[in-house]
Amino acid sequence: MNINPKSEYMRWLNSPALDSKTKAELLNLTESEINERFCHHLEFGTAGLRGKMEAGINRLNVYTIRKATSGLANYIAQHSPESKSRGVVISYDSRNNSRDFAFEAAKVLASNDIKVYIYDSLRPTPQLSFSVRHLHAIAGIMVTASHNPKEYNGYKVYWEDGGQLPPLVCDKILPEIDAADEFNITFDEARISKNIQVLDEKIDDAYINIVLQQKINKGGNVSIVYSPLHGAGFVPVTRALAEAGFDNVTLVESQCQPDGNFPTCSYPNPEFIEALELSINKAKQVNADIIIATDPDSDRTGVCARRDDGEYEHFTGNQVGIMLTEYILTQRYNKQNTINNAKTPVVISTIVSSRLTQKICEDNNAEYFDVYTGFKFIGEKILTLKPNEEFAIGWEESIGYLIGDYARDKDAVVASIMVAEMAQFCKDNGSNLLDYLDGIYKKYGYYCEKTIHVTHEGLEGTKIISEIMAGYRAKPPKAIGGKKVVAMRDYSTLKRSDYLKNEMADINMNQTSNVIAFELEENCSITVRPSGTEPKIKYYISAVNSDKTLANASLIEIEKSLK
């Protein structure tokens, strides 16, 4: 749909339904700001909306929330006779405006005579996913921008299985959203009063109980420093750790209070060590064995471990995923005294995550599946498992992990107790997580892997990222980092016949993705994709060798070639 930014700007400015504060904001915009904020509607993908909290159709605000929710309400009303009464679960994190956006969405749904279950205070994203399943709701809404900077917020929509919207459902909702008028939303106070139910601690108890059911071994005295980075993880993570038997937890107190301004870390993403500065300082004070940090909506988990020199090693998402896969398969499924059935364990990860995962699965008689980037694809694959298969773990390299099938999104609460348990297991056996990871590498080979994030903001940034991807397709490189390109795979054009057995989840076979992978000589590779949630292009580099020094050298050369 072609949109004239100036016309859309004037439509907003002249609407009698526009509030005075937003009108004042619009009147102060420059020409370039008008063009950027009104060039197109904020894209509604299978994960919903995400954008800066400002006025405009290409931003997240009360009006774009109303428009999206109105479209969702119309689709739910058409879906089936019982869908409206099954209802929608709504939750939100600590970000600025999250609670307001959540209750605005609730009022739109309730006015359309749709049952709404809403939490009256912040909860983690995985609990929202669990709650949809637990309450047999038709859908769920989570107001969060996950780990983005404070200027952002988001609106994630989940379907009845607890996973993010499947593409076919999303495709049917989009026309309803497009047709909705954000300035012509009618609120019915009687229906709002009748249809909104505030959830209580019973759901909290059910969620924590099922998280604790994923434990394998006992808790103990492993020394843990934990930070929720001003987000929703504080209450559920500390409760889960305590009930799992971990009694030596030190908090980063200055980061425990929920705060959407993130005053102690401007970019609250524990994927990056910069966000863990206070955690590392605290860990040095108490000589902690490990550090665990969760992002604002508590679906991502950052982990560090103490080295022999007293400094702390920050693990990548791949490294934590590798360790959890090895630990769960060897401790849960390969111990004869814990096997309750003959089901084959299934591990699901993404095309940009470590290839070592597949080798670990092969060595432990587990089934392995690749899916596209995004946890929604892991959730979809869980739905296709056969009766003789059991979901063991799903994870992606961007520090997201799910153990157990009670939810359909990554869960930092369960990941936190499993990382703690894994660290306790190592400590009880006279080692630590660094030793555990090194043992995996010695067993299978050194997989040196790194993700490079390059930011390109605004409309110009979007253009640059598109040009980079188009350039790779039009003129593929013959060598990268001094290593010859031996194969190229463009996931935007792949067809079903191009996939090898088990390389992709069956449910994704007819879909494509804006991803390009280059296989290089000497067991090296690089995969390129634009981020789906941030103005970035990402490069996923891997170098494999039985010699750690040689693997690292190859990785460094490839990384240099990108600068």
VOGU-3710 file (C-alpha; in Angstrom, 3 decimals, decimal comma):
1> mninpkseym> 0,000/0,000/0,000  1,474/3,340/-1,086  1,138/5,977/1,619  1,620/9,726/1,288  3,375/10,714/4,536  2,085/14,287/4,443  -1,525/13,174/3,903  -1,323/10,660/6,766  0,264/13,284/8,974  -2,592/15,705/8,256
11> rwlnspalds> -5,180/12,960/8,845  -3,778/12,449/12,321  -3,351/16,134/13,009  -6,923/16,942/12,023  -8,611/14,039/13,774  -10,977/15,222/16,540  -10,124/11,985/18,414  -6,437/12,919/18,719  -5,390/13,848/22,257  -3,784/17,228/22,893
21> ktkaellnlt> -0,397/15,856/23,973  0,021/13,848/20,757  -1,149/16,828/18,696  1,493/19,033/20,300  4,138/16,404/19,523  3,061/16,269/15,878  3,152/20,055/15,494  6,843/20,068/16,466  7,979/17,515/13,886  10,417/18,394/11,120
31> eseinerfch> 9,765/17,427/7,506  12,169/14,487/7,720  10,550/13,277/10,957  7,113/13,428/9,331  8,382/11,364/6,403  9,894/8,734/8,660  6,982/8,447/11,107  4,263/8,399/8,441  5,935/6,639/5,498  4,236/3,326/6,285
41> hlefgtaglr> 2,330/1,566/9,042  4,444/-0,098/11,692  4,890/-3,591/10,293  2,769/-6,282/11,918  4,698/-9,527/11,537  4,246/-12,946/13,088  5,707/-11,485/16,294  3,363/-8,476/16,220  4,577/-4,868/16,448  7,801/-3,298/17,696
51> gkmeaginrl> 8,898/0,318/17,410  9,846/3,544/19,113  7,195/5,031/21,389  6,312/8,178/19,480  3,396/9,625/17,547  2,843/8,327/14,008  1,725/5,278/12,077  5,297/3,935/11,966  5,586/4,122/15,749  4,112/2,409/18,789
61> nvytirkats> 1,519/4,489/20,595  -1,990/4,163/21,981  -3,476/4,613/18,497  -1,424/1,924/16,770  -2,204/-0,363/19,727  -5,919/0,287/19,228  -5,703/-0,321/15,483  -3,865/-3,640/15,856  -6,169/-4,834/18,649  -9,279/-3,904/16,712
71> glanyiaqhs> -8,073/-6,027/13,801  -7,279/-8,914/16,138  -10,732/-8,612/17,732  -12,446/-8,752/14,347  -10,524/-11,878/13,385  -11,284/-13,609/16,706  -15,000/-12,843/16,277  -14,940/-14,497/12,836  -12,751/-17,444/13,808  -15,244/-19,686/15,634
81> pesksrgvvi> -18,375/-19,331/17,812  -16,493/-20,113/21,036  -13,378/-17,984/20,355  -14,733/-14,844/22,015  -15,604/-16,689/25,219  -12,253/-18,526/25,324  -10,681/-15,123/25,596  -7,307/-13,417/25,303  -4,605/-13,336/28,001  -2,659/-10,078/28,335
91> sydsrnnsrd> 0,581/-9,363/30,160  3,316/-6,733/30,065  6,847/-6,034/31,230  8,579/-3,100/32,959  8,889/-0,802/29,946  7,469/2,689/29,967  3,794/2,678/28,897  3,608/-1,130/28,953  0,797/-1,239/31,497  -1,149/1,509/29,719
101> fafeaakvla> -0,820/-0,244/26,364  -1,888/-3,565/27,901  -5,046/-2,164/29,449  -5,823/-0,194/26,270  -5,736/-3,478/24,329  -7,899/-5,092/27,017  -10,545/-2,372/26,666  -10,697/-2,773/22,885  -11,139/-6,539/23,135  -13,657/-6,350/25,972
111> sndikvyiyd> -15,679/-3,737/24,080  -15,939/-6,295/21,295  -17,396/-8,735/23,822  -14,214/-10,813/23,979  -13,205/-12,267/27,341  -9,927/-10,801/28,637  -7,609/-12,242/31,284  -5,048/-9,641/32,326  -2,258/-9,531/34,886  -2,380/-6,485/37,142
121> slrptpqlsf> 1,410/-6,251/37,364  4,335/-7,206/35,186  5,012/-10,853/34,294  7,616/-12,493/32,018  6,871/-13,302/28,384  7,132/-17,093/28,903  4,479/-16,926/31,613  2,156/-15,275/29,087  2,798/-18,149/26,672  2,139/-20,657/29,459
131> svrhlhaiag> -1,020/-18,808/30,561  -2,569/-18,994/27,083  -2,173/-22,767/27,174  -3,161/-23,107/30,835  -6,385/-21,123/30,403  -7,167/-22,590/26,957  -7,449/-19,063/25,605  -7,721/-18,334/21,891  -4,861/-15,814/21,955  -2,448/-13,805/24,064
141> imvtashnpk> -0,853/-10,363/23,971  2,484/-9,491/25,553  3,452/-5,824/25,681  7,242/-5,800/25,510  10,176/-4,871/23,319  12,293/-7,544/24,974  15,896/-6,301/25,150  15,612/-3,164/22,971  16,670/0,257/24,336  14,255/2,275/26,479
151> eyngykvywe> 12,776/4,215/23,538  11,131/1,030/22,211  8,114/-1,039/23,080  6,277/-3,855/21,383  3,044/-5,790/21,072  3,528/-9,528/20,614  0,525/-11,659/19,711  0,270/-15,356/20,573  -2,182/-17,928/19,303  -4,013/-20,757/21,087
161> dggqlpplvc> -1,013/-23,115/21,228  0,915/-20,501/23,227  3,224/-19,730/20,305  3,561/-16,509/18,379  1,074/-16,110/15,548  1,511/-18,747/12,838  1,951/-17,198/9,372  -1,425/-18,403/8,064  -3,275/-16,784/10,976  -1,174/-13,641/10,702
171> dkilpeidaa> -2,029/-13,359/6,999  -5,743/-13,378/7,868  -5,392/-10,832/10,663  -3,440/-8,321/8,571  -6,403/-7,247/6,359  -8,483/-6,738/9,489  -5,796/-4,491/10,973  -5,418/-2,573/7,706  -9,166/-1,955/7,641  -9,355/-0,726/11,243
181> defnitfdea> -9,505/3,024/11,912  -7,431/3,947/14,937  -9,567/7,069/15,476  -12,901/5,279/15,278  -12,703/2,799/18,147  -15,815/2,565/20,327  -15,425/1,705/24,015  -18,322/0,027/25,792  -17,947/0,533/29,544  -20,526/-2,133/30,432
191> riskniqvld> -18,761/-4,759/28,324  -15,381/-3,647/29,652  -16,576/-4,182/33,227  -18,133/-7,550/32,381  -15,394/-9,057/30,222  -12,113/-8,157/31,940  -10,835/-10,554/34,608  -7,674/-9,774/36,561  -5,502/-12,852/37,102  -4,253/-13,752/40,566
201> ekiddayini> -1,320/-15,671/42,053  -2,846/-19,078/41,248  -1,472/-18,774/37,709  1,904/-17,741/39,138  1,946/-20,903/41,255  0,980/-23,108/38,308  3,714/-21,565/36,155  6,485/-21,895/38,754  5,427/-25,456/39,566  5,724/-26,586/35,956
211> vlqqkinkgg> 9,051/-24,780/35,548  10,363/-26,701/38,572  9,218/-29,979/37,023  11,976/-29,547/34,420  14,705/-30,033/37,036  16,927/-33,079/36,740  19,360/-32,905/39,662  19,318/-31,179/43,041  20,032/-27,569/43,899  22,760/-26,592/46,322
221> nvsivysplh> 25,273/-23,996/47,413  26,724/-22,930/44,058  27,291/-19,182/44,435  25,089/-17,186/42,058  24,836/-13,480/41,321  21,534/-12,620/39,660  20,279/-9,463/37,949  16,864/-8,918/36,307  18,186/-5,741/34,600  15,200/-3,721/35,880
231> gagfvpvtra> 12,769/-6,167/34,275  10,117/-8,786/34,956  12,470/-11,570/36,026  13,111/-10,543/39,621  10,113/-12,220/41,304  9,818/-15,444/39,230  13,556/-16,134/38,869  14,401/-15,616/42,543  11,379/-17,691/43,543  12,254/-20,507/41,147
241> laeagfdnvt> 15,895/-20,572/42,270  14,871/-20,694/45,926  12,287/-23,441/45,425  14,788/-25,395/43,316  17,116/-25,472/46,332  19,659/-22,792/45,433  20,292/-20,941/48,684  23,395/-18,912/47,803  22,000/-16,201/45,531  23,261/-12,618/45,671
251> lvesqcqpdg> 21,187/-9,942/43,945  22,392/-6,895/42,048  20,128/-4,741/44,192  20,355/-1,583/42,072  18,853/-3,502/39,139  16,037/-5,328/40,954  13,500/-2,508/40,832  11,476/-2,575/37,563  12,265/0,605/35,621  11,545/1,249/31,953
261> nfptcsypnp> 14,311/3,849/31,777  16,934/1,174/32,568  19,038/3,695/34,509  22,014/1,387/35,113  22,272/-0,156/31,616  21,185/1,742/28,512  20,919/-1,442/26,435  19,443/-4,119/28,745  20,501/-7,130/26,720  22,513/-9,736/28,652
271> efiealelsi> 23,739/-11,074/25,310  26,368/-8,326/25,599  28,851/-8,111/28,454  28,374/-4,331/28,705  24,945/-4,949/30,268  26,559/-7,087/32,975  29,058/-4,586/34,363  27,321/-4,267/37,737  26,747/-8,020/37,906  30,442/-8,683/37,359
281> nkakqvnadi> 31,409/-6,126/40,012  29,054/-7,777/42,490  30,309/-11,252/41,569  33,894/-10,206/42,274  32,846/-8,867/45,678  31,262/-12,161/46,737  33,513/-14,493/44,707  30,484/-15,950/42,923  30,750/-19,092/40,811  28,357/-17,857/38,136
291> iiatdpdsdr> 26,370/-14,830/37,021  22,839/-15,067/35,627  21,074/-12,053/34,122  17,703/-11,844/32,408  16,387/-9,219/29,991  13,370/-6,943/30,692  10,678/-9,481/29,726  12,702/-12,387/31,128  12,860/-14,538/28,024  16,630/-14,217/27,425
301> tgvcarrddg> 19,366/-15,450/29,742  22,942/-14,197/29,986  25,529/-16,307/31,801  29,093/-15,797/33,074  31,426/-18,079/35,043  34,441/-17,296/37,216  37,843/-18,086/35,741  40,882/-19,200/37,736  42,272/-15,635/37,614  39,135/-14,247/39,288
311> eyehftgnqv> 37,774/-12,603/36,164  34,467/-13,652/34,597  33,976/-15,344/31,237  30,831/-14,254/29,391  29,360/-17,168/27,458  27,809/-16,736/24,055  24,291/-17,952/23,385  25,751/-20,809/21,359  27,968/-21,901/24,237  25,129/-21,958/26,765
321> gimlteyilt> 22,915/-23,795/24,264  25,628/-26,369/23,616  26,150/-26,972/27,344  22,430/-27,249/28,102  21,946/-29,690/25,215  24,801/-31,894/26,397  23,679/-31,708/30,023  20,010/-32,485/29,392  20,670/-35,324/26,969  23,300/-36,997/29,149
331> qrynkqntin> 21,651/-36,406/32,526  17,956/-36,807/31,710  17,883/-39,231/28,816  21,076/-41,266/29,097  20,788/-42,201/32,772  19,021/-45,534/32,775  17,453/-44,943/36,172  15,656/-41,807/34,947  14,224/-43,157/31,713  10,469/-43,518/32,103
341> naktpvvist> 9,665/-44,277/28,484  11,295/-45,111/25,203  10,579/-41,767/23,556  13,271/-40,231/21,398  14,453/-36,873/22,736  14,122/-34,009/20,251  16,321/-30,913/20,120  15,297/-27,941/17,985  17,528/-25,010/17,100  17,915/-22,482/14,294
351> ivssrltqki> 19,846/-22,244/11,048  22,131/-19,554/12,524  22,883/-21,422/15,758  25,845/-23,722/16,418  26,243/-26,765/14,191  27,798/-28,571/17,156  24,278/-29,181/18,482  23,620/-31,729/15,765  26,788/-33,665/16,629  25,804/-33,775/20,290
361> cednnaeyfd> 22,384/-35,119/19,298  23,893/-37,789/17,053  26,165/-38,921/19,888  23,212/-39,187/22,290  20,629/-40,812/19,986  18,517/-37,674/19,895  16,615/-36,246/16,932  17,736/-32,816/15,776  15,790/-30,247/13,734  16,804/-26,903/12,267
371> vytgfkfige> 14,241/-24,130/11,862  14,337/-20,535/10,693  15,495/-17,796/13,082  12,821/-16,838/15,599  11,441/-18,843/18,479  8,030/-19,023/16,848  9,455/-21,609/14,463  10,703/-23,719/17,365  7,213/-23,517/18,845  5,652/-24,582/15,556
381> kiltlkpnee> 7,976/-27,550/15,259  6,988/-28,794/18,729  3,440/-29,171/17,382  4,617/-31,618/14,716  6,417/-34,084/16,996  5,336/-37,705/16,740  3,977/-39,782/19,663  7,338/-41,522/20,041  9,227/-38,195/20,259  9,682/-35,951/23,302
391> faigweesig> 10,765/-32,326/23,227  13,983/-31,987/25,224  15,211/-28,457/24,546  14,837/-25,709/21,989  17,217/-22,790/21,743  18,635/-20,044/19,560  22,014/-18,372/19,615  20,548/-15,048/20,767  20,471/-16,447/24,355  16,939/-17,878/24,233
401> yligdyardk> 16,225/-21,357/25,709  13,157/-23,482/26,469  13,259/-26,751/28,411  9,893/-28,519/28,546  6,837/-28,046/26,342  4,634/-26,123/28,801  5,283/-22,913/26,809  6,055/-22,011/23,208  8,560/-19,224/23,729  12,008/-18,942/25,234
411> davvasimva> 12,008/-18,847/29,011  14,713/-17,240/31,133  13,106/-18,562/34,315  13,559/-22,234/33,431  16,917/-21,471/31,798  18,120/-19,813/35,008  17,393/-22,820/37,213  18,851/-25,228/34,645  22,060/-23,186/34,293  22,303/-23,076/38,088
421> emaqfckdng> 21,718/-26,824/38,265  24,361/-27,446/35,609  26,842/-25,269/37,548  25,994/-27,160/40,755  26,538/-30,477/38,978  29,977/-29,277/37,880  30,859/-27,984/41,342  29,817/-31,252/42,962  32,214/-33,006/40,588  35,139/-30,644/41,247
431> snlldyldgi> 34,865/-28,561/38,105  32,975/-25,556/36,708  31,069/-24,466/33,603  34,273/-23,445/31,806  35,663/-26,950/32,305  32,363/-28,424/31,175  32,371/-26,431/27,940  36,015/-27,257/27,271  35,249/-30,941/27,746  32,524/-30,715/25,109
441> ykkygyycek> 34,937/-29,059/22,673  37,619/-31,680/23,315  35,037/-34,371/22,634  33,564/-32,949/19,433  36,017/-30,317/18,136  36,389/-26,601/18,777  33,488/-24,619/17,349  34,620/-20,999/17,544  31,535/-18,902/16,810  30,678/-15,237/16,951
451> tihvthegle> 27,784/-12,984/15,957  28,610/-9,533/14,584  25,876/-6,881/14,928  26,002/-3,854/12,603  23,395/-1,149/13,261  21,805/0,969/10,507  19,108/3,274/11,888  16,105/4,858/10,178  14,887/4,763/6,581  18,419/5,183/5,275
461> gtkiiseima> 19,517/2,246/7,424  16,735/0,061/6,030  17,927/0,948/2,531  21,547/0,130/3,383  20,621/-3,278/4,798  18,550/-4,078/1,708  21,435/-3,066/-0,540  23,861/-5,253/1,385  21,625/-8,309/0,990  20,965/-7,522/-2,681
471> gyrakppkai> 24,706/-7,149/-3,255  25,445/-10,597/-1,871  22,801/-12,076/-4,166  23,819/-10,160/-7,286  27,543/-10,694/-6,869  28,353/-13,442/-4,364  31,891/-13,232/-2,953  34,408/-15,808/-4,158  36,290/-15,665/-0,854  35,689/-14,303/2,653
481> ggkkvvamrd> 38,493/-13,758/5,146  40,957/-15,346/2,771  38,927/-18,537/2,595  37,313/-19,729/-0,615  33,513/-19,845/-0,759  32,634/-23,438/-1,631  28,834/-23,164/-1,454  26,122/-20,535/-1,082  22,578/-21,065/0,172  19,957/-18,356/-0,304
491> ystlkrsdyl> 17,013/-19,109/1,970  14,864/-16,535/0,170  14,582/-18,795/-2,890  14,923/-22,310/-1,478  12,202/-24,807/-2,266  11,175/-27,998/-0,496  13,332/-30,143/-2,763  16,423/-28,163/-1,762  16,347/-29,314/1,846  18,135/-32,323/3,209
501> knemadinmn> 16,451/-34,709/5,637  15,890/-33,081/9,029  17,599/-29,879/7,954  14,453/-27,848/8,357  11,279/-28,390/10,324  8,598/-29,755/7,993  6,201/-26,949/8,849  8,627/-24,399/7,372  9,431/-26,219/4,142  7,265/-24,004/1,962
511> qtsnviafel> 8,411/-20,767/3,590  11,430/-18,664/2,748  13,607/-16,339/4,799  15,862/-13,381/4,029  19,028/-15,253/4,961  22,176/-16,072/2,974  24,691/-18,680/4,123  28,202/-19,138/2,744  30,120/-22,342/3,335  33,873/-21,702/3,303
521> eencsitvrp> 36,832/-24,001/3,016  38,506/-25,396/6,141  35,173/-25,989/7,960  34,284/-22,321/8,183  31,014/-20,546/7,425  29,272/-17,192/7,589  25,538/-16,530/7,530  24,013/-13,094/6,941  20,531/-11,869/7,845  18,754/-8,630/8,768
531> sgtepkikyy> 17,426/-8,603/12,328  13,679/-8,992/12,614  13,421/-6,841/15,752  16,188/-4,228/15,529  17,723/-1,969/12,828  20,677/-4,306/12,382  22,255/-6,706/9,976  23,834/-9,750/11,628  26,788/-11,885/10,567  27,070/-15,339/12,144
541> isavnsdktl> 30,634/-16,653/11,857  31,795/-20,187/12,588  35,221/-21,825/12,400  35,685/-25,485/13,362  38,957/-27,257/14,062  40,315/-29,870/16,432  42,931/-27,257/17,355  41,445/-24,331/19,319  44,181/-21,908/18,233  43,628/-22,608/14,544
551> anaslieiek> 39,853/-22,292/14,908  40,236/-18,917/16,640  42,678/-17,691/14,001  40,226/-18,505/11,223  37,414/-16,750/13,092  39,522/-13,605/13,527  40,425/-13,463/9,831  36,795/-13,784/8,757  35,722/-11,101/11,228  38,436/-8,722/9,976
561> slk> 37,146/-9,057/6,418  33,765/-7,634/7,495  35,241/-4,353/8,737
//
